[in-house]
Every structure is written in structure tokens, then in C-alpha cells.
Amino acid sequence: MAPLVVGFDLDMTLIDSRPGIIATLDALGSETGVAIDAALVVSRLGPKLEEEMANWYPAEHVDTVSDRFRELYTDLGVPGCSLLPGAIDSVDAVATAGGRTVVVTAKYEPNARKCLEHVGLEVDVVVGWRWGPGKATTLTEHGAAVYVGDTTSDMAAARTAAALAVGVPTGPHPAEELRGAGADVVLDSLHGFPPWFADWSRTG
């Protein structure tokens, strides 16, 4: 029998990446002479980086500055990552139940792996550079039964993949927005995931 697969988003679901993103944006802005409102950017994490950069740079420079951001992030962003409360216990709960954890994130995959290594969080699979429908495709490919995320697009991806959509309002979207986007379950934080998962896996 195939093991149960649980997917997790990364930024603002498992880790708080805001300090590192702010540091990287500040460095990029100084390097390019563009005033980027880093606080505004981290208040709406989730879309593809190129979409965010288009708010600050001309279209012809977006790809270049996005690549430069990813380069800078290795040294400036990764050290600014920290675990969100309940993250380790949530991943451990899946492992204890004999399941597998798959991180599906919009973050550049090498940087996603570096962030997980920095915070000491071990998962089974990491798939980066996935947005919207691309997350749904990846969840389907890995047979995810549950996807945990902090954005409305995460909830939509879970439902498209026929996975249970579990929302945590630790990112830019409050609980009511996650429910409105189709969340099957909304937890206050990942602290609530292990008891919920234990109950669901027994009865589901």
C-alpha cells in the first residue's frame, strides 16, 4: 500500500522567510538604484517573483533582476529564515504515521533546499518553481492527499489536485479568505496540525 503523502507550502507555512527576503530586496535595491518597498512585498508573498519584480522594474529588466535576487538570496535570504511554530511537529506527525512529506513551493528550488537545511527541517521531497496550476500538477504527480498552505492559490491548487486543502493564516490571507478560496480546514497555526492530522488519519 502506498504511503500517505502530505504536501506543504514553504514560505509563511513552514518557515518565516520575511527577514531574509527584506534583506535581499534591500541589497538588490541598493545595487540597482531602485527604491523597493520591501515591507509591502513581504505582505503579499505567494506570486511568482517575476510578477513582483514587474512592480518595481521595467519589463525588459525583470528577468535579470529576478535572477540577481536569487543569487543574492543565497547569502542574505537563507540566514534570515526561521521555523514557524509547529513546523517540526507537523512534519514529524506525518513521518510517525508512515507518510511522506512533499514541499511544493514557488521558491527557486536550490534556495528552498538551502532554507530547509538552514532551519533543520527534513522532508522527503522538495519541488520548487511551482505556481498556481503548476502546484496542482505536482501535487497530483506525487499523489498528495493533503496540501497545507497559507494563500488562496494554495487552497485552489489543493482542490484542483483533489487533495484536502488545509489553510494556515500565517501568511498574507486571513482565515476567512482561505475558507472563501475553498479550504476544507483552517488551523490557527501549524501547532494545530498534529492533533488534526492524527484525528483525520484515523477517521479519514
FIDO-617617 format. One record per atom (N, C-alpha, C): residue in three letters; y, x negated, z. Coordinates in steps of 0.05 Angstrom, whole numbers, padded with zeros to 5 digits, always signed. Last residue first. Example, Ala and Ser with C-alpha at 12.3 -4.5 7.8 and 13.67 -1.06 7.14 Angstrom:
! residues 2
SER-00045-00257+00142SER-00021-00273+00143SER+00001-00258+00157ALA-00114-00264+00156ALA-00090-00246+00156ALA-00066-00264+00156
***
This chain:
! residues 204
GLY+00187+00207+00169GLY+00192+00209+00141GLY+00167+00203+00124THR+00173+00196+00222THR+00172+00224+00213THR+00175+00228+00183ARG+00176+00141+00227ARG+00154+00156+00240ARG+00150+00183+00227SER+00223+00128+00202SER+00198+00117+00191SER+00173+00130+00203TRP+00261+00155+00234TRP+00256+00163+00206TRP+00230+00153+00196ASP+00257+00126+00282ASP+00251+00155+00282ASP+00244+00164+00253ALA+00272+00076+00265ALA+00246+00080+00279ALA+00238+00109+00278PHE+00322+00086+00245PHE+00301+00077+00227PHE+00274+00081+00239TRP+00351+00099+00291TRP+00349+00118+00269TRP+00325+00111+00252PRO+00346+00051+00321PRO+00334+00076+00330PRO+00331+00097+00309PRO+00372+00014+00281PRO+00344+00011+00291PRO+00332+00036+00302PHE+00426+00036+00272PHE+00405+00036+00251PHE+00377+00033+00263GLY+00467+00034+00308GLY+00451+00059+00307GLY+00428+00058+00288HIS+00491-00013+00297HIS+00478-00010+00323HIS+00460+00014+00323LEU+00519-00007+00251LEU+00491-00015+00249LEU+00477-00015+00276SER+00556+00053+00268SER+00554+00025+00261SER+00525+00018+00258ASP+00551+00108+00264ASP+00576+00097+00273ASP+00578+00067+00266LEU+00520+00132+00204LEU+00518+00120+00230LEU+00545+00109+00238VAL+00502+00185+00165VAL+00524+00167+00171VAL+00522+00158+00200VAL+00457+00204+00114VAL+00461+00197+00142VAL+00486+00180+00145ASP+00466+00215+00062ASP+00446+00231+00076ASP+00449+00228+00106ALA+00526+00215+00026ALA+00510+00202+00047ALA+00491+00222+00060GLY+00560+00236-00014GLY+00531+00241-00015GLY+00514+00227+00005ALA+00613+00233-00008ALA+00601+00218-00031ALA+00571+00221-00032GLY+00622+00258+00039GLY+00631+00272+00015GLY+00620+00259-00010ARG+00604+00219+00074ARG+00589+00244+00072ARG+00596+00258+00046LEU+00645+00182+00065LEU+00618+00175+00059LEU+00600+00200+00056GLU+00689+00211+00084GLU+00688+00203+00056GLU+00659+00196+00048GLU+00676+00215+00138GLU+00677+00239+00122GLU+00677+00233+00092ALA+00677+00161+00157ALA+00652+00176+00156ALA+00654+00200+00137PRO+00722+00121+00114PRO+00713+00135+00139PRO+00689+00152+00134HIS+00718+00061+00079HIS+00715+00090+00077HIS+00706+00102+00104PRO+00720+00005+00082PRO+00744+00020+00075PRO+00742+00050+00076GLY+00672-00006+00134GLY+00688-00016+00112GLY+00712+00002+00107THR+00643+00020+00171THR+00654-00005+00180THR+00671-00019+00158PRO+00614+00069+00171PRO+00643+00068+00166PRO+00656+00043+00176VAL+00555+00070+00135VAL+00567+00059+00159VAL+00597+00056+00154GLY+00504+00113+00107GLY+00531+00102+00108GLY+00539+00091+00135VAL+00449+00116+00068VAL+00457+00113+00096VAL+00484+00099+00096ALA+00411+00152+00025ALA+00437+00140+00027ALA+00446+00140+00057LEU+00347+00140+00002LEU+00363+00154+00023LEU+00389+00138+00026ALA+00343+00137-00069ALA+00339+00125-00043ALA+00355+00141-00023ALA+00350+00148-00123ALA+00332+00165-00107ALA+00324+00153-00081ALA+00390+00122-00147ALA+00364+00108-00146ALA+00343+00124-00130THR+00431+00156-00139THR+00422+00152-00166THR+00395+00139-00167ARG+00438+00148-00084ARG+00428+00174-00093ARG+00418+00172-00122ALA+00456+00095-00083ALA+00432+00102-00069ALA+00420+00128-00080ALA+00504+00100-00111ALA+00483+00083-00121ALA+00456+00090-00109ALA+00534+00133-00077ALA+00527+00142-00104ALA+00504+00126-00115MET+00539+00098-00034MET+00525+00123-00030MET+00516+00135-00057ASP+00569+00058-00057ASP+00543+00052-00047ASP+00526+00077-00043SER+00616+00085-00068SER+00600+00077-00091SER+00572+00068-00082THR+00636+00091-00016THR+00627+00115-00031THR+00610+00108-00055THR+00611+00039+00027THR+00630+00050+00008THR+00618+00075-00005ASP+00574+00014+00059ASP+00599+00022+00072ASP+00619+00036+00053GLY+00502+00023+00063GLY+00527+00012+00053GLY+00551+00024+00066VAL+00434+00021+00052VAL+00454+00022+00073VAL+00479+00009+00062TYR+00382+00056+00024TYR+00403+00037+00019TYR+00426+00042+00038VAL+00311+00065+00020VAL+00336+00068+00035VAL+00356+00048+00025ALA+00272+00050-00014ALA+00271+00077-00003ALA+00296+00085+00011ALA+00270+00010-00071ALA+00283+00016-00046ALA+00281+00045-00038GLY+00245-00016-00115GLY+00232+00006-00101GLY+00244+00013-00074HIS+00270-00052-00146HIS+00257-00062-00122HIS+00244-00040-00106GLU+00292-00020-00186GLU+00273-00041-00193GLU+00258-00052-00169THR+00327+00012-00155THR+00303+00024-00168THR+00283+00003-00175LEU+00365-00026-00142LEU+00350-00012-00121LEU+00325+00001-00132THR+00384-00039-00193THR+00370-00059-00177THR+00354-00046-00155THR+00408+00010-00208THR+00386-00001-00224THR+00370-00022-00208ALA+00447+00014-00169ALA+00426+00034-00171ALA+00402+00023-00186LYS+00480-00029-00182LYS+00466-00028-00156LYS+00443-00009-00157GLY+00499-00011-00232GLY+00482-00035-00231GLY+00467-00038-00204PRO+00532+00031-00220PRO+00506+00037-00231PRO+00487+00013-00231GLY+00567-00009-00175GLY+00562+00018-00184GLY+00534+00023-00194TRP+00548-00077-00187TRP+00569-00057-00181TRP+00560-00030-00190ARG+00527-00141-00171ARG+00519-00114-00178ARG+00540-00094-00169TRP+00525-00195-00156TRP+00539-00186-00180TRP+00529-00159-00190GLY+00459-00209-00127GLY+00488-00207-00128GLY+00499-00198-00155VAL+00407-00200-00086VAL+00415-00195-00113VAL+00445-00191-00114VAL+00358-00227-00046VAL+00387-00224-00049VAL+00393-00221-00079VAL+00304-00212-00002VAL+00314-00214-00030VAL+00344-00212-00029ASP+00295-00215+00053ASP+00273-00222+00034ASP+00284-00227+00006VAL+00338-00250+00100VAL+00329-00226+00086VAL+00308-00234+00065GLU+00368-00275+00157GLU+00346-00279+00138GLU+00337-00252+00126LEU+00427-00300+00178LEU+00413-00275+00174LEU+00393-00278+00151GLY+00465-00338+00192GLY+00438-00340+00203GLY+00422-00315+00200VAL+00514-00343+00171VAL+00513-00326+00194VAL+00484-00325+00206HIS+00503-00379+00129HIS+00523-00386+00149HIS+00520-00369+00174GLU+00466-00350+00098GLU+00457-00374+00111GLU+00477-00382+00134LEU+00500-00310+00079LEU+00477-00303+00096LEU+00467-00327+00111CYS+00536-00342+00049CYS+00545-00326+00072CYS+00522-00319+00091LYS+00501-00362+00010LYS+00515-00381+00029LYS+00525-00366+00053ARG+00488-00315-00017ARG+00467-00331-00003ARG+00479-00350+00017ALA+00539-00303-00038ALA+00525-00284-00020ALA+00504-00299-00004ASN+00547-00346-00072ASN+00563-00344-00048ASN+00551-00324-00028PRO+00507-00335-00111PRO+00506-00360-00096PRO+00523-00359-00070GLU+00526-00282-00129GLU+00502-00286-00114GLU+00500-00312-00099TYR+00587-00252-00116TYR+00574-00273-00132TYR+00550-00283-00116LYS+00582-00185-00091LYS+00590-00213-00088LYS+00574-00231-00106ALA+00561-00136-00092ALA+00579-00143-00114ALA+00587-00172-00113THR+00491-00133-00073THR+00519-00137-00068THR+00535-00143-00093VAL+00436-00121-00037VAL+00447-00116-00063VAL+00477-00114-00061VAL+00383-00147-00002VAL+00412-00145-00002VAL+00422-00143-00031VAL+00326-00120+00022VAL+00338-00129-00003VAL+00369-00125-00001THR+00271-00128+00064THR+00299-00123+00062THR+00310-00136+00037ARG+00209-00094+00076ARG+00224-00116+00064ARG+00253-00108+00061GLY+00167-00077+00134GLY+00182-00073+00109GLY+00196-00097+00099GLY+00142-00077+00182GLY+00127-00086+00159GLY+00141-00082+00133ALA+00174-00065+00224ALA+00159-00043+00213ALA+00142-00051+00189THR+00199-00113+00230THR+00179-00106+00250THR+00162-00082+00241ALA+00235-00111+00187ALA+00213-00131+00187ALA+00191-00123+00206VAL+00269-00071+00205VAL+00254-00067+00180VAL+00230-00086+00179ALA+00290-00095+00251ALA+00275-00070+00253ALA+00259-00064+00228ASP+00317-00140+00231ASP+00292-00144+00246ASP+00276-00118+00248VAL+00361-00114+00209VAL+00342-00128+00191VAL+00316-00133+00205SER+00382-00094+00257SER+00375-00076+00235SER+00355-00089+00216ASP+00394-00139+00288ASP+00374-00119+00298ASP+00365-00100+00276ILE+00434-00162+00256ILE+00408-00176+00260ILE+00387-00156+00269ALA+00474-00121+00258ALA+00463-00130+00233ALA+00435-00143+00237GLY+00501-00106+00304GLY+00476-00092+00297GLY+00462-00102+00272PRO+00566-00122+00283PRO+00548-00113+00305PRO+00524-00097+00295LEU+00567-00169+00230LEU+00576-00145+00241LEU+00556-00136+00263LEU+00576-00240+00230LEU+00558-00217+00230LEU+00572-00192+00241SER+00627-00270+00189SER+00614-00265+00214SER+00596-00241+00213CYS+00661-00318+00148CYS+00643-00295+00151CYS+00631-00294+00179GLY+00689-00364+00140GLY+00703-00341+00152GLY+00686-00317+00156PRO+00658-00399+00111PRO+00662-00404+00140PRO+00676-00381+00155VAL+00665-00375+00059VAL+00639-00374+00073VAL+00643-00379+00103GLY+00718-00386+00042GLY+00709-00359+00049GLY+00684-00358+00066LEU+00724-00441+00033LEU+00743-00427+00050LEU+00733-00400+00059ASP+00683-00462+00001ASP+00693-00478+00023ASP+00711-00462+00043THR+00672-00418-00034THR+00650-00434-00023THR+00659-00450+00002TYR+00720-00400-00053TYR+00707-00385-00032TYR+00685-00401-00019LEU+00735-00431-00096LEU+00749-00435-00070LEU+00734-00422-00047GLU+00701-00408-00134GLU+00699-00436-00128GLU+00711-00441-00100ARG+00720-00355-00136ARG+00692-00360-00128ARG+00688-00390-00120PHE+00772-00365-00155PHE+00768-00353-00129PHE+00740-00359-00119ARG+00759-00382-00206ARG+00771-00401-00187ARG+00769-00391-00159ASP+00741-00335-00229ASP+00723-00358-00226ASP+00733-00378-00206SER+00789-00308-00227SER+00766-00297-00213SER+00746-00319-00208VAL+00822-00336-00260VAL+00828-00336-00232VAL+00805-00325-00215THR+00795-00326-00310THR+00799-00354-00300THR+00804-00354-00270ASP+00797-00271-00316ASP+00771-00284-00314ASP+00774-00312-00302VAL+00854-00262-00317VAL+00837-00251-00297VAL+00811-00265-00294HIS+00889-00277-00356HIS+00883-00297-00335HIS+00862-00288-00315GLU+00899-00235-00390GLU+00888-00259-00402GLU+00880-00281-00381ALA+00922-00196-00356ALA+00895-00193-00365ALA+00882-00219-00376PRO+00960-00225-00302PRO+00958-00214-00330PRO+00929-00215-00339TYR+00946-00209-00233TYR+00948-00228-00255TYR+00947-00214-00282TRP+00939-00167-00197TRP+00957-00189-00190TRP+00963-00209-00213ASN+00902-00131-00212ASN+00925-00121-00199ASN+00947-00142-00194ALA+00860-00161-00230ALA+00877-00149-00251ALA+00902-00136-00239MET+00832-00173-00185MET+00850-00193-00195MET+00869-00182-00216GLU+00801-00126-00181GLU+00822-00131-00161GLU+00842-00152-00172GLU+00768-00132-00225GLU+00785-00108-00223GLU+00807-00113-00203GLU+00741-00179-00211GLU+00759-00179-00234GLU+00777-00155-00234LEU+00708-00162-00169LEU+00731-00180-00164LEU+00751-00180-00187LYS+00692-00092-00166LYS+00688-00118-00178LYS+00713-00136-00174PRO+00703-00058-00103PRO+00704-00061-00132PRO+00698-00090-00141GLY+00701-00074-00046GLY+00680-00059-00059GLY+00680-00062-00089LEU+00757-00068-00002LEU+00735-00083-00013LEU+00714-00065-00025ARG+00808-00053+00016ARG+00795-00037-00004ARG+00772-00052-00018SER+00830-00088+00051SER+00829-00060+00060SER+00814-00042+00040VAL+00835-00135+00025VAL+00811-00132+00042VAL+00809-00103+00054VAL+00884-00125-00003VAL+00859-00130-00017VAL+00835-00124+00001LEU+00921-00123+00038LEU+00916-00099+00022LEU+00889-00102+00008ALA+00920-00175+00056ALA+00912-00154+00075ALA+00906-00128+00059ALA+00939-00203+00012ALA+00911-00206+00020ALA+00902-00184+00039ASP+00977-00197-00037ASP+00976-00183-00011ASP+00947-00182-00002ILE+00997-00255-00069ILE+00976-00235-00067ILE+00976-00223-00039ALA+01041-00284-00108ALA+01040-00272-00081ALA+01020-00249-00080VAL+01026-00341-00144VAL+01027-00312-00144VAL+01024-00302-00116GLY+01017-00395-00153GLY+01044-00386-00150GLY+01047-00356-00151THR+00967-00416-00152THR+00976-00404-00178THR+01005-00394-00177GLU+00960-00436-00101GLU+00953-00453-00124GLU+00965-00442-00150SER+00973-00392-00069SER+00989-00417-00068SER+00985-00434-00092GLY+00931-00357-00084GLY+00959-00350-00089GLY+00978-00374-00088LEU+00887-00386-00066LEU+00890-00380-00094LEU+00919-00373-00101ALA+00897-00385-00011ALA+00896-00411-00025ALA+00900-00407-00055ASP+00895-00330-00001ASP+00920-00345+00005ASP+00920-00372-00010LEU+00842-00320-00016LEU+00864-00308-00031LEU+00891-00323-00026THR+00816-00348+00025THR+00812-00355-00003THR+00834-00345-00021ALA+00832-00321+00071ALA+00838-00349+00068ALA+00836-00359+00039ILE+00812-00270+00059ILE+00841-00274+00062ILE+00848-00303+00058ILE+00757-00281+00059ILE+00770-00272+00034ILE+00800-00276+00036GLY+00750-00294+00113GLY+00745-00314+00092GLY+00758-00306+00065PRO+00763-00246+00139PRO+00779-00271+00144PRO+00775-00292+00122ARG+00724-00209+00115ARG+00753-00207+00111ARG+00768-00232+00117SER+00671-00202+00122SER+00679-00225+00104SER+00709-00226+00101ASP+00625-00186+00165ASP+00654-00182+00162ASP+00664-00207+00147ILE+00561-00163+00141ILE+00579-00184+00150ILE+00608-00174+00148LEU+00535-00115+00129LEU+00522-00135+00146LEU+00541-00155+00157THR+00583-00087+00111THR+00559-00073+00120THR+00543-00091+00139MET+00622-00121+00095MET+00630-00098+00112MET+00607-00079+00118ASP+00582-00144+00044ASP+00608-00144+00056ASP+00615-00118+00070LEU+00526-00120+00030LEU+00533-00144+00046LEU+00560-00142+00059ASP+00478-00066+00032ASP+00502-00079+00020ASP+00508-00103+00039PHE+00408-00065+00034PHE+00433-00067+00049PHE+00455-00078+00030GLY+00346-00029+00027GLY+00368-00044+00016GLY+00393-00043+00034VAL+00280-00032+00044VAL+00306-00023+00052VAL+00328-00041+00041VAL+00215-00014+00028VAL+00237-00031+00021VAL+00264-00018+00029LEU+00150-00018+00054LEU+00175-00002+00053LEU+00198-00022+00047PRO+00098-00047+00014PRO+00115-00046+00038PRO+00140-00029+00033ALA+00044-00012-00018ALA+00068-00028-00020ALA+00085-00025+00005MET-00024-00017+00000MET+00000+00000+00000MET+00025-00018+00000
***
